[in-house]
Amino acid sequence: MLPDPLAEIEQALSIGLELPTTAVERLTGLEGESLDRFRSLWNRLGAEEREALLSAMGEAAEENLVLDFAPAYALALVDPDPSVRELGLRLASEEADPDLLDTYVRSAVADPDPDVRLAALEELGSYTLAAQVDDWPAEVQQKLEQVLTGVLHLPDADTMTRRAALLSLSFLTTPQTELEIRQAHLQPDLRDAAIEAMGRNCQEIWIPDIRAEMHGEIAHLRATAAQAAAELEDAELVPDLIQRLSDPESDVRLAAIHALGLIGGKDAKAALSELLQSRDREIRAAAREAMQDLLEGEDPLALR
C-alpha cells in the first residue's frame, strides 16, 4: 500500500526536507474527500510552506503535462498571503480556465498588493491568447479588451502596469488593440513593448513597422524587432533579418539568428549554414540551435 502523500508532504515540510516528487505527483486531480483533506492540510501550513508546496507542484506539472493541480491552484488564488497568490496566478494561467477568468480580472484591478496585480495582468495574456486562438465568445473577448484597455489608460498607472496590460491585450486581433499598439508605439516608455506587441498580434499589418525598427538607430529596439519578427514568422522579413546578422550588437545578431530558425526557408537555411562556420562560439551555438528549429519546422517528427 502506498504511503499517504499528504502525510509525506506534511512531514517533509515540518522538518525542512525537499518534498518527495512521487507524493506531489499523487496530488493530481484532487476532488471530493481527497480535496477536503488537502484543504485541511493547506490551512495548517504557514505561508512559506504553502509557497514551497505550490512550487513543487509547478515543477512537477512542467515535467509531466498530464498532472492536474488546478484545485490546489484555485486555493492559492484566494490565499491571504500575497506571495502565494502571485505564484498561484502564475501557475494556474497555464490552463487559462474560463471559470477562473473573473478571479484574474479581480486580482488585476483590485488586489491590494501591487505585485499580485501585475502578475494577474501579465497572466491575462494566457486568456487573451486562448480567447483569440480558440475563438471564445465575443462577449468574453470584449470583456478582456475592456479590462486591459481600462488599466492601460488608468491615470496613475505606472509603466510596468501599462506594459503588462498592453502585452496581454496584444493577442486580440481587434481594431481597438491595433489602435492601442499604434498609440503605445509613439510613447517613448512603451515603444519597445509596442514592438513586442506587434509580434504577438501576428498580423501582416505590422511588417512595415517591424522592418523599420530592425533598421533603426537604437540597438535594443532592433533586437526587440527581430524578436517580434520571430513571433510573426513571416518570410517577408527574412532579408531584413539576414542583414541584422552583421549588426554591431551581439544581442541583435542573436535575436536575428533565433528568428531565422523559426521562420525557416531556403534563404534562412543558407544564412544559418554559413554561421555554423563562425569563429564566434556563441554565434555558432545559436546558429546550431536555430538550424535545429528550422529542420524541425520542415519535419515536425525530426529528433533533436
N, C-alpha and C positions, 0 to 999 in steps of 0.2 A: 504494500500500500504506500502511495506517495505521501510524503510529509505535507502538512498543511502549509500552503505558500504564504498565507497571511502571518502565521506564527513564525515562519522562517524570516520573513521580511522584518517583522517587529523585533525579533531577537537581534538581527544584524544591525538594525538602526540603533538599538539600545546600547550596543557596545562599540559602535563606530566602525563596523566591518563593511566591506563592499557588498552591495546587495547581490544575492545569488541570481544569476541570469535565468535559470530554469524556473525559479519561483516567480520572478517578474513576468516571464512569458505566460505563466499559467493564470495571470490576471486578465487575460484577453476575454472579451465578450461577457463581462460581468452582468448578471441580471438576477432578479428575484432575491433569494436568501443570500447568495454569494455577494451580491451588490450591497445588501444591508450590512453584512459582516465587514465588507471593505469600508463602507461609510463609517462604521463604528471605529475601525482602526484609524482611518483618516482623521477623525475628530479627536483621537487620543494623541496624535503625533504633534510635535512642535512644527513651527513654520519651516525651519531648515530641514527637518526630516521629511516633510511633505514635498518640499522642493527637490530633495535628493531622490525621493521615490518617483516623482514626475520625470526627472532627468533620466533615470534608469529606464522608465517606460519609453521615453522618446528614443533613446539609443536602441532599445530592443526593437521598436517599430521600424526604425531605419534599417536594421539588419534583416528583419523579417516582415515583409509588407502585408502579410495576411493577418497580423496581430491587430486586434481592435481594442484600444484603450479609451474609446470615446466616453463611456460612463465615468471614468476617473477624470478625464479632462474636463467634463462638464462640472464636476465638483470644484475643480481648480478655478474655473472661470468666475465663481462667486465666492472665492476664498477671502477671508478677512485680510490676509497678508498680500500686499501689492506685488511682491516678487513672485509669489505663487500664481497670482492672477496673470501676470505678464507671461510667465512660462507656459501657463495653460493656454493662453491666447496663441502663442507661437506654435504649440503642438497641435491643438485642435483644428487649426486652419488648414492642415494638410488635406482634410476631407471636405472642407467647405460645406458642412452640413447645413442645409437651408433652415433647419429647426433652430440653429444657433445664431442665425443672422441678426435677430433683434438684440441678442446679448452682445454681439460685436459692435453693433451700432451704438447701443447704450454705453458700452465701455469707451468707444471712440469719442463720444461727445460729453459724457457725464461722469466718468470715473474721477475720483478725487486725486489720483496720482498721475502726474504728467507722463511718466514712463509707460504706464499702463495705457493711457490714451494714445500715445504714439504707437505702441505695439499693436493696438486694435486697428488703428488707421492703416498701418503697414500691412497687416494681415488681411484687411478687407480686400486687398488685391487678389487674394485667392478666390474671393467671392465674385469680384467683377470678372475675373478670367473665366470662372465656371459659368457665370451668367451669360457671357458672350459666346463661349465655345459650345455650351450645352443648350443655348437658346432658352434661357429661363423666361418665365412670363414677363411681358413688357412692364407690368406694374412693379415687379421686383427690380428690374434694371433701372427704372425711373427712380425708385426709392434710393438705390445705391448712388445714382448720379446726383440726386438732390442732396443727400447727406454729405457726400465728398465735396461737391461744389460749395455747399454751405460752409464747411470747415475751411476750404481753400480761401474763402473770402471773409473769414472772421477778422474784424478789425485788429484784434490783439493777438492773432496767431503768429507764432514765431516761424522762422524759416524752415526748421526741421518739420514742423507740423504741416506747413503748406506743401513742402516737398512730398511728404508721405501721402497727403491727400491727392496731389496731382498724379503721382505714380500709380496709386491704386485705381484712380479714375481712368487712367490711360488705356486700360484693357478694353473699355467700352468704345465701340466704333459708332459714336453718335455725333451729330452736329455740335452739341454743347461741349463734348470732350475735345473735338477739334479746335473749337474757339478757345477753350481754356489752355490747351497746349500752345497755341499760337500767341496768346497773350503772355503766358509764362516765358516764352522764348524771348520776349522783348525786355524781360526784367533780369538785371544782372545776377541777382541772388537765386534765380530759378532757371537760368539759361541752361546749365548742364542737366538739370532734372528734366527740362522740357525736351532736350535732345534724347535722353534716355526714354522718355515717354513716347517719343516718335517711334522708336524701335518697338516698344511694347504694343503700340497701337496697330502695328502690322498692316499699314495701308500704303499703297504706292504714292499717295499724295505727298509723303514726307521725303521721297527720294531727293528732290532738289535741295531741301534744307539740310539733309544729312550729308549730301555731297559737298555743299558749300562749307559746312563745318569741318569736314575732313581736310579741306584745303585752307582752313583759316590760320590765323597767327597764334592762337592760344593752344598750347600743346595738350593740356588736359581735356580741352573740348574736342580736339582731333581724336584723342583716344576714346572719348565718350561716343563720338560719332561713329567710329569704327565698331564699337560695341553695339551701337544701335543698328548698324548695317548687319551685324551678326544676327540680331533678333529679327530683322526684316527678312533676311535670307533671299534677297533679290539679286539675280545675276547681273542686273544693270549696274550695280555698284562694284563689281569685281575689278574693272580697270582702275577705279579710284583707290581701292584697297591695295592693288599691286603697286601703285605709286607710293603709298604710305609705307611700303616695305623698306624704302630708303629714307624714311623720316629720321631727323636727327635725334629724336627722343625714343628711348627704348620702349617705354610704355605704349607708345603709338604703334611701333613696329609689332610688338607682341599682340596687341589688340587686332591689328590687321591680319596677322597670321591666323589667329583663332577664327576670325570671321571668314576667311577664305576656306578653312576646313569645313565650316558649317554650310557655306553656300555651295561649294563644290564647282564642278565643271572643268572643262579641258584647260582653260587658262589658269584657273586656280591651282589645278594639279601641277601644271608645268612650273608655276612660280614656287610652289612648296617643294617640289623636287629639287629645284636649284638651291633652295635654302638648306636642304639636308646636307649640303657640302660646305656650309658656312663654317668659318673658323670660330665663330662665337658659340660657345657651348649652350648658352641659354636659348639662342635663336634655333640651333639645331634641335634641341629638345622640344621647343614649341612647335617647330615645323613637323617633327615626327608625330607629335600628338594630333596636330591638325590634319595631317595626312591620314592618320587612323580614323579620325572623324569623317573625313571625306570618303574614304573607302567604305566605311560602314554605311554612309549615306547612299552610296551606289549599290551596296549589297547589305541590307539590314541583318542578314544572317552571318555576316563575316565576324570572325572572332578577333579580339584584340591579341 
